Amino acid sequence: MMQSRVLVVLVLAVLALLSGCANVNESIGPVSGWSRDRYEDASYEAAFDAGRYALEQWFRIESARADRGEIVTLADESMERAGTGRLRDETVGTRSRVRRRAAVRISRHPPGIIAECVVKRERLDTAEARAFAQQRSFSEAPTDTPIQGEAGASAEQSQVWTDIGRDRKLEREVLDVMRGRLLRESRPATRPAQSTP
């Protein structure tokens, strides 16, 4: 009887963990530093809506949690020069597949609101990672199992993405769009000029 109750409690705890949404750091991975802006006369709700609106100018939204003040986007991919100082990037000037993922956090700090934005950039390095792994091998005998050789992985699971830093310029642009939207909403409506007879 006692064991079945413990089992039920464990199952419920696991289900609660699985059903809960991940926070920003779990969604986009570890990030060092965020761009920040303060809005003195904005309400929390208006700032949250402005954050969502600003991110939608560049990204599609994955989750928006007003109760947590967190908005996370889906990854947006493009082809671009995305060097990180490697000799290949500097000399050849190759274009790489790059993805960006962004998040905005809104928090109350009376008398105003603080908004933080981060845009994380990653470059697809699957081919380089595989080549390097083959060079590290000490023997040419095929000793890897099919799972170790990625036979059991989907194409997406076997991709290797390298962190290439934050897109600070885009972070500032997102916060600037937020500020512009909040300023427009806080201005009083102008009355049309009345004509005199």
N, CA and C atoms as a LAMMPS dump frame, in Angstrom:
ITEM: TIMESTEP
0
ITEM: NUMBER OF ATOMS
591
ITEM: BOX BOUNDS ff ff ff
-5.0000000000000000e+02 5.0000000000000000e+02
-5.0000000000000000e+02 5.0000000000000000e+02
-5.0000000000000000e+02 5.0000000000000000e+02
ITEM: ATOMS id mol type element x y z
1 1 1 N 0.822 -1.192 0
2 1 2 C 0 0 0
3 1 3 C 0.868 1.259 0
4 2 1 N 1.863 1.269 0.867
5 2 2 C 2.75 2.423 0.973
6 2 3 C 3.555 2.606 -0.317
7 3 1 N 3.987 1.48 -0.904
8 3 2 C 4.768 1.548 -2.13
9 3 3 C 3.945 2.105 -3.289
10 4 1 N 2.681 1.742 -3.351
11 4 2 C 1.843 2.253 -4.434
12 4 3 C 1.613 3.758 -4.296
13 5 1 N 1.497 4.25 -3.056
14 5 2 C 1.346 5.692 -2.852
15 5 3 C 2.613 6.438 -3.267
16 6 1 N 3.759 5.874 -2.897
17 6 2 C 5.029 6.496 -3.281
18 6 3 C 5.155 6.511 -4.803
19 7 1 N 4.764 5.421 -5.434
20 7 2 C 4.821 5.348 -6.883
21 7 3 C 3.91 6.388 -7.536
22 8 1 N 2.717 6.551 -7.004
23 8 2 C 1.778 7.541 -7.531
24 8 3 C 2.358 8.947 -7.385
25 9 1 N 2.943 9.241 -6.218
26 9 2 C 3.533 10.557 -5.991
27 9 3 C 4.682 10.801 -6.97
28 10 1 N 5.526 9.805 -7.175
29 10 2 C 6.633 9.948 -8.127
30 10 3 C 6.132 10.184 -9.55
31 11 1 N 5.134 9.432 -9.96
32 11 2 C 4.573 9.602 -11.303
33 11 3 C 3.994 11.004 -11.475
34 12 1 N 3.267 11.48 -10.475
35 12 2 C 2.698 12.827 -10.543
36 12 3 C 3.792 13.894 -10.594
37 13 1 N 4.845 13.686 -9.832
38 13 2 C 5.95 14.657 -9.842
39 13 3 C 6.618 14.704 -11.209
40 14 1 N 6.837 13.554 -11.815
41 14 2 C 7.456 13.508 -13.144
42 14 3 C 6.546 14.162 -14.174
43 15 1 N 5.25 13.873 -14.108
44 15 2 C 4.313 14.491 -15.044
45 15 3 C 4.274 16 -14.88
46 16 1 N 4.349 16.471 -13.644
47 16 2 C 4.354 17.915 -13.404
48 16 3 C 5.602 18.553 -14.007
49 17 1 N 6.739 17.881 -13.868
50 17 2 C 7.976 18.412 -14.452
51 17 3 C 7.912 18.431 -15.973
52 18 1 N 7.379 17.345 -16.549
53 18 2 C 7.313 17.272 -18.01
54 18 3 C 6.314 18.252 -18.595
55 19 1 N 5.237 18.522 -17.878
56 19 2 C 4.213 19.409 -18.423
57 19 3 C 4.571 20.873 -18.244
58 20 1 N 5.436 21.183 -17.307
59 20 2 C 5.817 22.572 -17.082
60 20 3 C 6.672 23.093 -18.211
61 21 1 N 6.514 24.36 -18.565
62 21 2 C 7.323 24.954 -19.618
63 21 3 C 8.703 25.268 -19.082
64 22 1 N 9.688 25.095 -19.919
65 22 2 C 11.055 25.409 -19.532
66 22 3 C 11.228 26.915 -19.455
67 23 1 N 12.155 27.345 -18.584
68 23 2 C 12.418 28.774 -18.526
69 23 3 C 13.339 29.174 -19.668
70 24 1 N 13.662 30.459 -19.741
71 24 2 C 14.439 30.98 -20.866
72 24 3 C 15.777 30.279 -21.001
73 25 1 N 16.504 30.11 -19.898
74 25 2 C 17.829 29.504 -19.976
75 25 3 C 17.769 28.06 -20.455
76 26 1 N 16.719 27.327 -20.083
77 26 2 C 16.566 25.962 -20.556
78 26 3 C 16.171 25.941 -22.031
79 27 1 N 15.445 26.94 -22.492
80 27 2 C 14.969 26.96 -23.876
81 27 3 C 16.071 27.286 -24.875
82 28 1 N 16.873 28.3 -24.582
83 28 2 C 17.879 28.713 -25.573
84 28 3 C 19.299 28.386 -25.147
85 29 1 N 19.473 27.779 -23.992
86 29 2 C 20.796 27.4 -23.535
87 29 3 C 21.454 28.52 -22.735
88 30 1 N 22.643 28.227 -22.214
89 30 2 C 23.317 29.225 -21.381
90 30 3 C 23.726 30.449 -22.191
91 31 1 N 23.524 31.605 -21.614
92 31 2 C 23.858 32.864 -22.261
93 31 3 C 24.537 33.752 -21.23
94 32 1 N 25.622 34.401 -21.649
95 32 2 C 26.279 35.328 -20.721
96 32 3 C 25.892 36.749 -21.1
97 33 1 N 25.177 37.409 -20.209
98 33 2 C 24.794 38.803 -20.406
99 33 3 C 23.554 38.986 -21.258
100 34 1 N 22.838 40.049 -20.966
101 34 2 C 21.631 40.441 -21.699
102 34 3 C 21.7 41.943 -21.917
103 35 1 N 21.168 42.426 -23.035
104 35 2 C 20.992 43.865 -23.216
105 35 3 C 19.786 44.278 -22.383
106 36 1 N 19.836 45.487 -21.811
107 36 2 C 18.81 45.885 -20.846
108 36 3 C 18.335 47.304 -21.118
109 37 1 N 17.05 47.537 -20.849
110 37 2 C 16.466 48.87 -20.968
111 37 3 C 15.445 49.042 -19.848
112 38 1 N 15.251 50.292 -19.428
113 38 2 C 14.301 50.586 -18.352
114 38 3 C 13.222 51.52 -18.893
115 39 1 N 11.978 51.226 -18.55
116 39 2 C 10.838 52.027 -18.978
117 39 3 C 10.139 52.532 -17.723
118 40 1 N 10.236 53.815 -17.463
119 40 2 C 9.747 54.38 -16.207
120 40 3 C 8.225 54.395 -16.081
121 41 1 N 7.527 54.74 -17.141
122 41 2 C 6.08 54.942 -17.036
123 41 3 C 5.261 53.847 -17.718
124 42 1 N 5.853 52.679 -17.913
125 42 2 C 5.142 51.614 -18.617
126 42 3 C 4.544 50.629 -17.632
127 43 1 N 3.388 50.091 -17.988
128 43 2 C 2.809 49.023 -17.178
129 43 3 C 3.455 47.7 -17.59
130 44 1 N 3.385 46.732 -16.706
131 44 2 C 3.944 45.404 -16.983
132 44 3 C 3.295 44.801 -18.224
133 45 1 N 1.975 44.898 -18.309
134 45 2 C 1.24 44.307 -19.429
135 45 3 C 1.629 44.96 -20.75
136 46 1 N 1.745 46.299 -20.741
137 46 2 C 2.121 47.006 -21.969
138 46 3 C 3.539 46.638 -22.389
139 47 1 N 4.46 46.511 -21.423
140 47 2 C 5.84 46.146 -21.744
141 47 3 C 5.91 44.727 -22.295
142 48 1 N 5.135 43.81 -21.721
143 48 2 C 5.116 42.436 -22.209
144 48 3 C 4.598 42.387 -23.646
145 49 1 N 3.501 43.09 -23.913
146 49 2 C 2.946 43.142 -25.271
147 49 3 C 3.938 43.776 -26.247
148 50 1 N 4.638 44.826 -25.803
149 50 2 C 5.631 45.482 -26.656
150 50 3 C 6.802 44.546 -26.941
151 51 1 N 7.194 43.741 -25.949
152 51 2 C 8.27 42.776 -26.153
153 51 3 C 7.904 41.723 -27.184
154 52 1 N 6.678 41.248 -27.078
155 52 2 C 6.207 40.255 -28.06
156 52 3 C 6.153 40.864 -29.456
157 53 1 N 5.601 42.081 -29.549
158 53 2 C 5.509 42.773 -30.832
159 53 3 C 6.91 42.976 -31.43
160 54 1 N 7.871 43.397 -30.595
161 54 2 C 9.222 43.662 -31.089
162 54 3 C 9.881 42.394 -31.618
163 55 1 N 9.781 41.303 -30.886
164 55 2 C 10.388 40.053 -31.349
165 55 3 C 9.747 39.562 -32.639
166 56 1 N 8.44 39.782 -32.788
167 56 2 C 7.742 39.315 -33.994
168 56 3 C 8.202 40.04 -35.258
169 57 1 N 8.94 41.125 -35.122
170 57 2 C 9.457 41.821 -36.303
171 57 3 C 10.557 40.995 -36.975
172 58 1 N 11.216 40.093 -36.22
173 58 2 C 12.312 39.293 -36.76
174 58 3 C 12.101 37.787 -36.622
175 59 1 N 11.291 37.358 -35.664
176 59 2 C 11.193 35.942 -35.32
177 59 3 C 9.744 35.495 -35.197
178 60 1 N 9.564 34.169 -35.145
179 60 2 C 8.28 33.583 -34.767
180 60 3 C 8.365 33.199 -33.296
181 61 1 N 7.299 33.436 -32.556
182 61 2 C 7.282 33.199 -31.111
183 61 3 C 7.057 31.713 -30.83
184 62 1 N 7.881 31.16 -29.946
185 62 2 C 7.689 29.783 -29.5
186 62 3 C 6.818 29.756 -28.248
187 63 1 N 7.136 30.611 -27.286
188 63 2 C 6.32 30.667 -26.066
189 63 3 C 6.34 32.081 -25.505
190 64 1 N 5.219 32.471 -24.939
191 64 2 C 5.09 33.785 -24.292
192 64 3 C 4.37 33.559 -22.976
193 65 1 N 5.093 33.701 -21.88
194 65 2 C 4.549 33.448 -20.548
195 65 3 C 4.479 34.751 -19.774
196 66 1 N 3.312 35.374 -19.758
197 66 2 C 3.137 36.64 -19.04
198 66 3 C 3.337 36.454 -17.54
199 67 1 N 2.974 35.264 -17.013
200 67 2 C 3.149 35.028 -15.582
201 67 3 C 4.618 34.99 -15.182
202 68 1 N 5.493 34.641 -16.117
203 68 2 C 6.931 34.617 -15.858
204 68 3 C 7.65 35.827 -16.457
205 69 1 N 6.965 36.552 -17.328
206 69 2 C 7.599 37.676 -17.998
207 69 3 C 8.629 37.233 -19.015
208 70 1 N 8.405 36.079 -19.662
209 70 2 C 9.379 35.516 -20.591
210 70 3 C 8.762 35.274 -21.963
211 71 1 N 9.458 35.715 -22.99
212 71 2 C 9.054 35.468 -24.37
213 71 3 C 10.252 34.848 -25.077
214 72 1 N 10.06 33.675 -25.679
215 72 2 C 11.134 32.949 -26.35
216 72 3 C 10.723 32.697 -27.793
217 73 1 N 11.669 32.836 -28.708
218 73 2 C 11.36 32.647 -30.125
219 73 3 C 11.854 31.297 -30.624
220 74 1 N 11.359 30.927 -31.777
221 74 2 C 11.903 29.795 -32.515
222 74 3 C 13.187 30.251 -33.207
223 75 1 N 14.002 29.308 -33.617
224 75 2 C 15.246 29.646 -34.311
225 75 3 C 14.943 30.143 -35.717
226 76 1 N 15.674 31.149 -36.149
227 76 2 C 15.571 31.692 -37.496
228 76 3 C 16.92 31.476 -38.174
229 77 1 N 16.921 30.796 -39.323
230 77 2 C 18.172 30.451 -39.991
231 77 3 C 18.413 31.305 -41.226
232 78 1 N 19.701 31.547 -41.503
233 78 2 C 20.1 32.289 -42.7
234 78 3 C 21.494 31.841 -43.114
235 79 1 N 21.892 32.207 -44.326
236 79 2 C 23.248 31.95 -44.817
237 79 3 C 24.013 33.262 -44.731
238 80 1 N 25.177 33.23 -44.079
239 80 2 C 25.961 34.455 -43.934
240 80 3 C 27.398 34.125 -43.578
241 81 1 N 28.247 35.132 -43.708
242 81 2 C 29.619 34.983 -43.217
243 81 3 C 29.538 35.066 -41.709
244 82 1 N 30.001 34.028 -41.066
245 82 2 C 29.86 33.979 -39.614
246 82 3 C 31.137 33.468 -38.982
247 83 1 N 32.18 34.209 -39.146
248 83 2 C 33.464 33.785 -38.612
249 83 3 C 33.579 33.987 -37.123
250 84 1 N 34.398 33.144 -36.52
251 84 2 C 34.713 33.299 -35.1
252 84 3 C 36.219 33.406 -34.931
253 85 1 N 36.899 33.906 -35.958
254 85 2 C 38.336 34.054 -35.869
255 85 3 C 39.108 32.865 -36.409
256 86 1 N 38.412 31.847 -36.915
257 86 2 C 39.12 30.704 -37.474
258 86 3 C 39.787 31.125 -38.771
259 87 1 N 40.927 30.522 -39.082
260 87 2 C 41.674 30.852 -40.283
261 87 3 C 40.831 30.637 -41.538
262 88 1 N 40.073 29.535 -41.567
263 88 2 C 39.218 29.242 -42.717
264 88 3 C 38.22 30.366 -42.966
265 89 1 N 37.615 30.873 -41.897
266 89 2 C 36.605 31.919 -42.038
267 89 3 C 37.211 33.215 -42.559
268 90 1 N 38.42 33.531 -42.085
269 90 2 C 39.052 34.794 -42.461
270 90 3 C 39.606 34.767 -43.876
271 91 1 N 40.181 33.648 -44.305
272 91 2 C 40.824 33.607 -45.616
273 91 3 C 39.871 33.252 -46.745
274 92 1 N 39.052 32.255 -46.542
275 92 2 C 38.166 31.79 -47.613
276 92 3 C 36.906 32.636 -47.698
277 93 1 N 36.431 33.108 -46.58
278 93 2 C 35.212 33.912 -46.571
279 93 3 C 33.983 33.098 -46.92
280 94 1 N 33.963 31.853 -46.473
281 94 2 C 32.823 30.997 -46.79
282 94 3 C 31.576 31.453 -46.05
283 95 1 N 30.447 31.119 -46.636
284 95 2 C 29.168 31.431 -46.003
285 95 3 C 28.709 30.176 -45.276
286 96 1 N 28.159 30.384 -44.108
287 96 2 C 27.715 29.278 -43.266
288 96 3 C 26.246 29.445 -42.91
289 97 1 N 25.649 28.33 -42.532
290 97 2 C 24.279 28.356 -42.037
291 97 3 C 24.319 28.828 -40.593
292 98 1 N 23.612 29.899 -40.306
293 98 2 C 23.603 30.493 -38.971
294 98 3 C 22.164 30.552 -38.487
295 99 1 N 21.981 30.261 -37.206
296 99 2 C 20.639 30.403 -36.643
297 99 3 C 20.702 31.344 -35.446
298 100 1 N 19.611 32.092 -35.3
299 100 2 C 19.47 33.017 -34.182
300 100 3 C 18.223 32.628 -33.402
301 101 1 N 18.316 32.774 -32.114
302 101 2 C 17.178 32.548 -31.237
303 101 3 C 17.178 33.666 -30.213
304 102 1 N 16.023 34.204 -29.933
305 102 2 C 15.959 35.379 -29.058
306 102 3 C 15.004 35.143 -27.901
307 103 1 N 15.211 35.947 -26.872
308 103 2 C 14.322 35.917 -25.707
309 103 3 C 14.262 37.313 -25.115
310 104 1 N 13.104 37.628 -24.548
311 104 2 C 12.912 38.884 -23.819
312 104 3 C 12.378 38.521 -22.447
313 105 1 N 12.934 39.191 -21.42
314 105 2 C 12.435 39.043 -20.051
315 105 3 C 11.939 40.394 -19.57
316 106 1 N 10.765 40.399 -18.972
317 106 2 C 10.173 41.617 -18.42
318 106 3 C 10.061 41.437 -16.913
319 107 1 N 10.488 42.442 -16.162
320 107 2 C 10.37 42.366 -14.701
321 107 3 C 9.988 43.725 -14.134
322 108 1 N 9.261 43.674 -13.031
323 108 2 C 8.817 44.907 -12.356
324 108 3 C 9.939 45.415 -11.457
325 109 1 N 10.277 46.687 -11.61
326 109 2 C 11.232 47.37 -10.743
327 109 3 C 10.684 48.769 -10.496
328 110 1 N 9.765 48.91 -9.515
329 110 2 C 9.097 50.195 -9.3
330 110 3 C 10.105 51.336 -9.203
331 111 1 N 9.798 52.444 -9.858
332 111 2 C 8.507 52.822 -10.407
333 111 3 C 8.315 52.398 -11.859
334 112 1 N 9.158 51.526 -12.39
335 112 2 C 9.029 51.191 -13.804
336 112 3 C 9.213 49.706 -14.062
337 113 1 N 9.599 49.435 -15.302
338 113 2 C 9.763 48.074 -15.794
339 113 3 C 11.173 47.956 -16.375
340 114 1 N 11.795 46.794 -16.198
341 114 2 C 13.07 46.51 -16.859
342 114 3 C 12.819 45.411 -17.881
343 115 1 N 13.294 45.65 -19.1
344 115 2 C 13.218 44.648 -20.158
345 115 3 C 14.636 44.237 -20.513
346 116 1 N 14.846 42.939 -20.657
347 116 2 C 16.136 42.405 -21.058
348 116 3 C 15.934 41.575 -22.313
349 117 1 N 16.906 41.66 -23.217
350 117 2 C 16.816 40.927 -24.479
351 117 3 C 18.146 40.242 -24.752
352 118 1 N 18.072 39.035 -25.275
353 118 2 C 19.27 38.325 -25.717
354 118 3 C 18.961 37.678 -27.064
355 119 1 N 19.934 37.745 -27.972
356 119 2 C 19.832 37.064 -29.264
357 119 3 C 21.084 36.206 -29.39
358 120 1 N 20.898 34.907 -29.344
359 120 2 C 21.998 33.949 -29.389
360 120 3 C 22.224 33.507 -30.826
361 121 1 N 23.505 33.479 -31.263
362 121 2 C 23.852 33.047 -32.619
363 121 3 C 24.637 31.741 -32.566
364 122 1 N 24.289 30.838 -33.487
365 122 2 C 25.005 29.57 -33.609
366 122 3 C 25.25 29.279 -35.082
367 123 1 N 26.398 28.643 -35.356
368 123 2 C 26.762 28.278 -36.727
369 123 3 C 26.73 26.764 -36.855
370 124 1 N 26.22 26.255 -37.984
371 124 2 C 26.173 24.818 -38.239
372 124 3 C 27.579 24.334 -38.597
373 125 1 N 28.128 23.452 -37.777
374 125 2 C 29.486 22.938 -37.976
375 125 3 C 29.512 21.422 -38.011
376 126 1 N 28.48 20.785 -38.526
377 126 2 C 28.411 19.326 -38.513
378 126 3 C 29.552 18.699 -39.294
379 127 1 N 29.83 19.203 -40.504
380 127 2 C 30.879 18.605 -41.337
381 127 3 C 32.239 18.723 -40.662
382 128 1 N 32.543 19.894 -40.092
383 128 2 C 33.827 20.092 -39.429
384 128 3 C 33.955 19.192 -38.211
385 129 1 N 32.869 19.038 -37.462
386 129 2 C 32.899 18.192 -36.265
387 129 3 C 33.145 16.735 -36.643
388 130 1 N 32.515 16.271 -37.71
389 130 2 C 32.718 14.884 -38.144
390 130 3 C 34.147 14.675 -38.63
391 131 1 N 34.666 15.629 -39.406
392 131 2 C 36.043 15.508 -39.905
393 131 3 C 37.025 15.473 -38.743
394 132 1 N 36.827 16.323 -37.755
395 132 2 C 37.71 16.365 -36.603
396 132 3 C 37.624 15.073 -35.809
397 133 1 N 36.417 14.519 -35.663
398 133 2 C 36.238 13.267 -34.928
399 133 3 C 36.967 12.124 -35.627
400 134 1 N 36.946 12.099 -36.962
401 134 2 C 37.643 11.055 -37.708
402 134 3 C 39.152 11.207 -37.561
403 135 1 N 39.653 12.431 -37.522
404 135 2 C 41.091 12.654 -37.371
405 135 3 C 41.574 12.236 -35.996
406 136 1 N 40.707 12.336 -34.98
407 136 2 C 41.092 11.969 -33.62
408 136 3 C 41.176 10.464 -33.441
409 137 1 N 40.56 9.714 -34.313
410 137 2 C 40.516 8.264 -34.172
411 137 3 C 41.932 7.688 -34.32
412 138 1 N 42.331 6.802 -33.398
413 138 2 C 43.676 6.222 -33.43
414 138 3 C 43.745 4.997 -34.326
415 139 1 N 42.637 4.346 -34.571
416 139 2 C 42.658 3.166 -35.421
417 139 3 C 41.658 3.351 -36.547
418 140 1 N 41.919 2.669 -37.632
419 140 2 C 41.01 2.758 -38.765
420 140 3 C 39.994 1.631 -38.76
421 141 1 N 40.078 0.777 -37.75
422 141 2 C 39.123 -0.324 -37.665
423 141 3 C 37.763 0.219 -37.257
424 142 1 N 36.69 -0.193 -37.929
425 142 2 C 35.352 0.3 -37.583
426 142 3 C 34.853 -0.336 -36.297
427 143 1 N 35.178 0.293 -35.173
428 143 2 C 34.8 -0.265 -33.873
429 143 3 C 33.541 0.36 -33.3
430 144 1 N 33.05 1.423 -33.912
431 144 2 C 31.844 2.079 -33.395
432 144 3 C 30.609 1.247 -33.679
433 145 1 N 29.683 1.253 -32.735
434 145 2 C 28.387 0.618 -32.956
435 145 3 C 27.567 1.537 -33.862
436 146 1 N 26.469 1.042 -34.454
437 146 2 C 25.632 1.917 -35.295
438 146 3 C 25.127 3.144 -34.558
439 147 1 N 24.82 3.009 -33.264
440 147 2 C 24.347 4.164 -32.502
441 147 3 C 25.463 5.183 -32.354
442 148 1 N 26.701 4.724 -32.059
443 148 2 C 27.818 5.644 -31.941
444 148 3 C 28.114 6.329 -33.273
445 149 1 N 27.801 5.636 -34.355
446 149 2 C 28.022 6.203 -35.679
447 149 3 C 26.842 7.014 -36.17
448 150 1 N 25.937 7.384 -35.315
449 150 2 C 24.791 8.239 -35.588
450 150 3 C 23.724 7.57 -36.438
451 151 1 N 23.755 6.222 -36.535
452 151 2 C 22.739 5.532 -37.327
453 151 3 C 21.362 5.669 -36.704
454 152 1 N 21.308 5.806 -35.395
455 152 2 C 20.021 5.911 -34.724
456 152 3 C 19.541 7.329 -34.515
457 153 1 N 20.267 8.299 -35.045
458 153 2 C 19.913 9.709 -34.833
459 153 3 C 19.253 10.284 -36.076
460 154 1 N 18.308 11.174 -35.849
461 154 2 C 17.695 11.866 -36.982
462 154 3 C 18.675 12.91 -37.494
463 155 1 N 18.39 13.473 -38.669
464 155 2 C 19.28 14.49 -39.24
465 155 3 C 19.413 15.68 -38.306
466 156 1 N 18.305 16.072 -37.674
467 156 2 C 18.34 17.217 -36.767
468 156 3 C 19.149 16.913 -35.515
469 157 1 N 19.022 15.688 -34.998
470 157 2 C 19.751 15.307 -33.789
471 157 3 C 21.249 15.221 -34.026
472 158 1 N 21.663 14.881 -35.234
473 158 2 C 23.091 14.72 -35.501
474 158 3 C 23.769 16.027 -35.928
475 159 1 N 23.02 17.12 -35.977
476 159 2 C 23.62 18.409 -36.325
477 159 3 C 24.461 18.936 -35.165
478 160 1 N 25.563 19.593 -35.514
479 160 2 C 26.433 20.199 -34.51
480 160 3 C 26.399 21.704 -34.72
481 161 1 N 25.918 22.429 -33.725
482 161 2 C 25.843 23.888 -33.779
483 161 3 C 26.869 24.463 -32.808
484 162 1 N 27.659 25.417 -33.295
485 162 2 C 28.685 26.066 -32.493
486 162 3 C 28.224 27.46 -32.107
487 163 1 N 28.316 27.772 -30.829
488 163 2 C 27.942 29.099 -30.336
489 163 3 C 28.931 30.125 -30.887
490 164 1 N 28.431 31.159 -31.56
491 164 2 C 29.306 32.207 -32.104
492 164 3 C 28.986 33.568 -31.504
493 165 1 N 28.392 33.558 -30.325
494 165 2 C 28.19 34.807 -29.599
495 165 3 C 26.818 35.414 -29.797
496 166 1 N 26.62 36.525 -29.109
497 166 2 C 25.344 37.224 -29.166
498 166 3 C 25.321 38.206 -30.324
499 167 1 N 24.115 38.483 -30.798
500 167 2 C 23.896 39.537 -31.79
501 167 3 C 23.439 40.783 -31.024
502 168 1 N 24.404 41.535 -30.504
503 168 2 C 24.103 42.685 -29.652
504 168 3 C 23.383 43.796 -30.419
505 169 1 N 23.703 43.927 -31.693
506 169 2 C 23.041 44.958 -32.503
507 169 3 C 21.543 44.668 -32.593
508 170 1 N 21.191 43.417 -32.856
509 170 2 C 19.78 43.045 -32.954
510 170 3 C 19.093 43.149 -31.583
511 171 1 N 19.808 42.842 -30.513
512 171 2 C 19.231 43.014 -29.17
513 171 3 C 18.809 44.465 -28.943
514 172 1 N 19.685 45.401 -29.323
515 172 2 C 19.371 46.826 -29.157
516 172 3 C 18.192 47.221 -30.042
517 173 1 N 18.139 46.681 -31.262
518 173 2 C 17.034 47.004 -32.166
519 173 3 C 15.705 46.518 -31.589
520 174 1 N 15.703 45.337 -30.998
521 174 2 C 14.478 44.817 -30.368
522 174 3 C 14.035 45.748 -29.245
523 175 1 N 14.973 46.143 -28.39
524 175 2 C 14.629 47.037 -27.28
525 175 3 C 14.191 48.408 -27.774
526 176 1 N 14.786 48.873 -28.884
527 176 2 C 14.37 50.16 -29.452
528 176 3 C 12.941 50.095 -29.991
529 177 1 N 12.578 48.975 -30.626
530 177 2 C 11.201 48.803 -31.106
531 177 3 C 10.244 48.782 -29.918
532 178 1 N 10.648 48.115 -28.845
533 178 2 C 9.813 48.104 -27.637
534 178 3 C 9.605 49.515 -27.114
535 179 1 N 10.688 50.284 -27.017
536 179 2 C 10.594 51.65 -26.501
537 179 3 C 9.681 52.492 -27.385
538 180 1 N 9.844 52.383 -28.699
539 180 2 C 9.002 53.146 -29.617
540 180 3 C 7.536 52.804 -29.467
541 181 1 N 7.235 51.527 -29.315
542 181 2 C 5.833 51.114 -29.156
543 181 3 C 5.266 51.614 -27.829
544 182 1 N 6.041 51.531 -26.772
545 182 2 C 5.572 52.008 -25.475
546 182 3 C 5.388 53.518 -25.466
547 183 1 N 6.244 54.261 -26.143
548 183 2 C 6.094 55.719 -26.219
549 183 3 C 4.837 56.1 -26.977
550 184 1 N 4.555 55.388 -28.069
551 184 2 C 3.329 55.669 -28.837
552 184 3 C 2.096 55.411 -27.995
553 185 1 N 2.123 54.339 -27.199
554 185 2 C 0.954 53.995 -26.385
555 185 3 C 0.771 54.941 -25.211
556 186 1 N 1.862 55.567 -24.749
557 186 2 C 1.742 56.434 -23.577
558 186 3 C 1.387 57.866 -23.93
559 187 1 N 1.474 58.226 -25.213
560 187 2 C 1.116 59.591 -25.61
561 187 3 C -0.393 59.755 -25.603
562 188 1 N -0.872 60.874 -25.106
563 188 2 C -2.319 61.095 -25.148
564 188 3 C -2.785 61.308 -26.586
565 189 1 N -3.989 60.888 -26.839
566 189 2 C -4.556 61.058 -28.196
567 189 3 C -4.736 62.55 -28.472
568 190 1 N -4.391 62.959 -29.672
569 190 2 C -4.563 64.373 -30.047
570 190 3 C -5.961 64.574 -30.589
571 191 1 N -6.53 65.677 -30.219
572 191 2 C -7.888 65.981 -30.714
573 191 3 C -7.776 66.681 -32.063
574 192 1 N -8.684 66.36 -32.944
575 192 2 C -8.662 67.052 -34.244
576 192 3 C -8.976 68.538 -34.037
577 193 1 N -8.346 69.346 -34.863
578 193 2 C -8.567 70.801 -34.755
579 193 3 C -10.024 71.11 -35.084
580 194 1 N -10.633 71.956 -34.25
581 194 2 C -12.027 72.35 -34.49
582 194 3 C -12.044 73.605 -35.363
583 195 1 N -12.884 73.547 -36.343
584 195 2 C -12.993 74.729 -37.225
585 195 3 C -14.032 75.703 -36.634
586 196 1 N -13.738 76.947 -36.76
587 196 2 C -14.683 77.971 -36.263
588 196 3 C -15.549 78.432 -37.413
589 197 1 N -16.868 78.63 -37.138
590 197 2 C -17.773 79.066 -38.235
591 197 3 C -17.515 80.495 -38.634
